[in-house]
């Protein structure tokens, strides 16, 4: 009987253990899009978790390494997400994470408290790498020829079913173009379709090719994007327009084309009533329509196929090295936040004022002590005067000269530019968030958008910064465990796509321009200006929920020189009632956006600018952290 005692004790111990302690969890992680990565971009990490034990409430994390040993800014970012699994459940989660080098692996872990239940290390050297990734939403693998069509650009083709498409626009960051043929976009969830639209508005390329199932091109989601209205199909002998365009013979074989009519955009090959190749801008991106099935003979073996797809993709011949270097952290000293901290953002008094106050204070003390030495019998009166002088000067110095920001643990700065791509309903929000630690410690930064992309981070100042931090992407997006010593600055470059809080519509007429602005945000749009044909028109403040309409006449005399820098003109027109300290933030944003462009350069397309005097990237910070934020709103409406 005594041999039962240890077993009973073991049973009691197991009964008291939490269910997670004996949960049986398996984890499988996959790199990129079908194992393909694009360095310097945000890539997908897909994680499949299976719980074969008791109920599980834990945290799933993906750790990546960024930075350079030569610059001394190597750091790790741990992307975390809470995970709850009932017994026997399976769940697939996707993370979009930055990958800039193959030297360090990506670690995927699942833990509860301090106990790691499962983990996997992904070796980036074993992954497939590409300079250009083309995503195919097709029923076949007929796009493989594009892998060798661009000899100067290493291209890979990946095929995904609609169910595996990203649910956030950041998941498309590594994708150069999406090709749709024979697949219905109606099969996408609302979040997947929104992510695809946001990626298009931010510079993506969507190509829709015709085939026998032309009705898929007439479905609501694709019809809303295409530059044409698809009417049906028709048979045709050969494609002489293609042969003539690329000076390459094409056999006169019977082919089936999608018959369409141009509704917007421009025809590249064909006519408005029968376009073979047409495209339209969608924000910073493009939507392309190809009337013919590129997999239909004789096109697969046609020698002009590569030239055709160069016209479709329009791959830029040059690289924007300034942007690439900035994202790699090689232009930190010219970073907007560094310019900002070169200005007196903290309201310390000037050296001249401090010298005058100190000279007055010492002069009065000297006078009192001199009078005290001449009249020692009234010494008590002069000591009273000294006490009063000290109290008055101390109170005066504390009231106007006190910098309230120094009473906080840290200062947060949100300097953001919000571009409104025309006719998309989205806003491209690109900003710079600065955290300046006054006392040092562990800090947390809340961000408003869950799919915010962190392009780059660096540190400056008297102290050091921690080598790792956590990016929690649960219900919101929070940067946690940001370790900073006293008087240290950490800067993050951020990017996100949101529903446009301001809508701008412009219509040109013979004598001028009609502009309508609708403010859908919760804060006023202040200092609204329109620059058109070398002139600036002030629209004033537009309240939340207000629609403002005005007629602008460029023929009227302007008080501004057309050769003056555009950013200087915009800065001069800022409302005088604004906080003067915001002028430094506004100047940085205007200089960064307009650069060296002059007012005369805005003659072709109207440019609307305005100010939202509230942070657009940052959320509500902890009480011990002060925050300043301003957002420059820019719109270039189509006429």
SESE-44241 format. One record per residue (C-alpha): x, y, z; residue in one letter. Coordinates in steps of 0.5 Angstrom, whole numbers, plus 500, padded with zeros to 3 digits. Example, Ala and Ser with C-alpha at 12.3 -4.5 7.8 and 13.67 -1.06 7.14 Angstrom:
<recs>
525491516A;527498514S;
</recs>
This chain:
<recs>
500500500X;506505501X;508505494X;501509493X;503515497X;508518491X;503517486X;498520490X;503526491X;504527484X;497527482X;496532487X;501536485X;499536478X;492538480X;495544483X;499546476X;496551471X;494548465X;499551461X;504547465X;503541461X;500544455X;502540449X;504545443X;507545436X;509551432X;511551425X;514558422X;515559415X;519565412X;516570407X;512569401X;513562399X;520562402X;522568398X;524575402X;526582399X;531585404X;530592406X;523591406X;518588411X;517581410X;511576412X;512571417X;507565418X;506561424X;502555425X;500553432X;497547434X;495546442X;494538443X;494539451X;489544456X;487551455X;493556453X;493563454X;500565452X;504570448X;507569441X;513573439X;518574433X;525577434X;529580428X;535584428X;537590425X;542596425X;550595423X;556593427X;560599424X;555604426X;554601433X;546601433X;545593432X;538592436X;533587436X;526588436X;521583439X;514583435X;509580440X;502578440X;497575445X;495568443X;489564446X;488557444X;483552447X;484544447X;485541440X;485548437X;490550431X;491557429X;495561424X;498568425X;502572420X;507578422X;510583418X;517584420X;523588417X;529584415X;535588412X;540582413X;541575412X;547575417X;542574423X;536569424X;529570426X;527567432X;520565433X;517563440X;511561444X;511562452X;507563458X;510567463X;517565464X;516558461X;518557453X;513552450X;515552443X;521555439X;524555432X;530559429X;529561422X;536561418X;535567413X;541564409X;537558407X;531563404X;530565397X;532572396X;529577390X;530584388X;523584385X;517579387X;511579383X;505576386X;500571382X;493570383X;492565378X;489558377X;496556373X;503558374X;504561367X;508567370X;514564371X;517567364X;517573368X;523571372X;528571366X;524577363X;529582367X;536581367X;538587371X;533585376X;533579380X;525577380X;521571383X;514569382X;510567388X;503564387X;498565393X;491563394X;486568396X;485566403X;493567404X;493574402X;495579407X;490582412X;495589413X;498593407X;505592411X;504585408X;505587401X;511591403X;516586399X;511585393X;512589387X;506587383X;500583383X;497580377X;490577377X;487572372X;481568373X;481569380X;475573383X;477579388X;470578391X;473572395X;477576399X;475578406X;474585407X;480586411X;484583405X;481587400X;482594404X;490592405X;490591397X;487598396X;491601401X;498598398X;496600391X;494607394X;502607397X;505605390X;503598388X;501595382X;495591380X;495588373X;488585371X;489580365X;483578361X;481571359X;475566358X;472568364X;471575363X;465576368X;470576373X;473583371X;466585371X;465584379X;464590383X;471590387X;475589380X;470594376X;471599382X;479599380X;480598373X;481603368X;476600363X;469597363X;469590361X;463589356X;465581354X;469577349X;471577342X;475573337X;480576333X;486573328X;492576331X;494582335X;497587329X;497593335X;502589339X;507587333X;507594331X;508597338X;514593339X;517592332X;516584333X;512580328X;506576332X;503570328X;496571326X;493566330X;486566333X;485569340X;480571345X;480578347X;476582353X;472587350X;472593354X;471601353X;476606357X;473610362X;479613366X;486613365X;490612359X;490607353X;497605352X;496600346X;489600342X;484605342X;479608347X;473604344X;478597344X;484598349X;489592349X;493595354X;490601359X;492604366X;490609371X;493612377X;491610384X;494614389X;501613388X;500606385X;497604378X;492599376X;493596369X;488592364X;491587359X;485585354X;489579352X;491572356X;498572356X;498565357X;495564350X;499562344X;502565341X;504570346X;508565351X;513564346X;513571343X;520575343X;516581345X;513579351X;519582355X;518589352X;510588353X;511587361X;516592362X;511597359X;506594364X;510594370X;514600368X;520599373X;524605374X;531605371X;534609377X;534608385X;533613390X;539613394X;537618398X;531615401X;535608401X;541611405X;536614410X;532608411X;539605412X;541610417X;546613413X;543620413X;542621421X;545628422X;540631416X;534627419X;528632421X;528630428X;535632428X;534639425X;528639430X;533638436X;537644433X;532649435X;530651441X;524647442X;525647450X;523654452X;529656456X;530663457X;536666452X;543668455X;542675454X;535675459X;539670464X;545675464X;540681465X;536678471X;543675474X;546682473X;540686476X;539681482X;547682484X;546689483X;541690488X;544685493X;550689492X;547696494X;543693500X;550690503X;553697501X;547701505X;548696511X;555697512X;554705512X;548704517X;549699521X;544701526X;539699521X;542693519X;535689521X;531693516X;536691510X;537684512X;529684511X;530687504X;535682502X;530676504X;524680500X;529680494X;531673494X;524671495X;521676489X;527674485X;526666486X;518667485X;519671478X;525666476X;520660477X;514663474X;516665467X;523661466X;520654468X;521649463X;515644465X;517639460X;523638465X;518636470X;517630466X;520623465X;521624458X;518628452X;515625446X;515629439X;510627433X;512630426X;508627421X;506629414X;499626411X;499626404X;492625401X;492621394X;487623390X;481619389X;483613393X;479615400X;486613404X;491617407X;499616407X;502618414X;509618414X;512621420X;518621425X;517620432X;522622437X;523620445X;527624449X;529621456X;530627461X;531622467X;532615464X;529609465X;524604461X;519607457X;513605452X;510609446X;503608444X;502608436X;495609433X;495604427X;496597429X;499596422X;504602423X;511600419X;518602423X;522604417X;529606421X;531608428X;537611431X;539614438X;543620440X;545624446X;549624452X;547617454X;546610451X;540606449X;538599450X;539594445X;532591444X;525593445X;518590444X;513591439X;506589441X;501588435X;495585439X;489590439X;494596438X;501597437X;505599443X;513600443X;515597450X;521596454X;525602451X;531603455X;534610455X;539613460X;538620462X;539626456X;538621450X;534621444X;531615440X;528616433X;523612429X;521613422X;514611421X;509610416X;502607415X;496608411X;489610414X;482612412X;483619409X;480624415X;480630410X;477630403X;479635397X;476635390X;478641385X;474643379X;478647374X;474652370X;476658365X;477663370X;480659376X;479653380X;473651385X;475647391X;471643396X;474641403X;471636408X;474635414X;472628417X;477628423X;476630430X;480636430X;480643426X;484643420X;488650421X;492654416X;489651410X;492654404X;492652396X;498654392X;496654384X;499657378X;504661382X;499664387X;497662394X;490662397X;488662404X;482658406X;483659413X;480654419X;475648417X;472645423X;471638424X;465635420X;465642416X;465642408X;468648405X;467651398X;471656395X;472659388X;479661387X;482666381X;489666380X;488672375X;488676381X;495680384X;499676388X;503679394X;508673394X;514672389X;513666384X;520665385X;520665393X;521658396X;514654397X;516652404X;517659406X;511662403X;507657407X;510658413X;509665413X;502664412X;501660418X;496663423X;499668428X;495665434X;498658433X;504657439X;510660437X;514653439X;510649433X;513654428X;519649429X;516643428X;512646422X;518649419X;522642419X;516639415X;515644410X;522644408X;522636408X;516636403X;517642399X;525642399X;528647394X;521648390X;519655388X;512657388X;512657381X;513650381X;506649383X;503652377X;500645374X;497642379X;493645385X;497643392X;493644398X;496644405X;493645412X;495643419X;492638424X;495640431X;495634434X;499627433X;497623428X;502617429X;502617437X;497615441X;495617448X;502617452X;503615460X;502621464X;509622466X;511623459X;509630455X;508630448X;508635442X;505633435X;503637429X;501634422X;502637415X;496635411X;498635403X;493634397X;494634390X;487633387X;486632380X;483637375X;
</recs>
